Amino acid sequence: MLKHRGFPGRLPGTDFQFTIRRANPKGVTPLTRRERFRDRKPADKRADAAFMEALWAHFGDQPFERGNLDAGRLSWLFEREVIPAEDPFDPASYDALLVIDPDVGRVSFPDIFDGVR
């Protein structure tokens, strides 16, 4: 499992986790699309925005390996702002390649993608 050095481990001052420390010995948690309903708590929305900002700052529009990125946090963005970068895609692999879709990201998180074309 690739560890993304320099990537924030969590949202500062909270327990919202962005990375994991070690591979799960019971198996990889698969990525699944989680629905973001309008009535989500503001703290959850801030965590999504902070995670998206960290992804964009760290990887930009280049493909990246899932590695030690938290599956739960990625699943809130998966198949919207973060999409598979390979075909076939294995959602239960630490080696899976993902990429940010800046067009969708711009709609969901306009403050992060201002000025990005």
HELIX and SHEET records of a PDB file:
HELIX    1   1 PRO A   42  PHE A   59  1                                  18    
HELIX    2   2 ALA A   71  SER A   75  1                                   5    
HELIX    3   3 PRO A  102  SER A  108  1                                   7    
SHEET    1   A 3 PHE A  64  GLU A  65  0                                        
SHEET    2   A 3 LEU A  97  ILE A 100 -1                                        
SHEET    3   A 3 VAL A  82  PRO A  84 -1                                        
END                                                                             
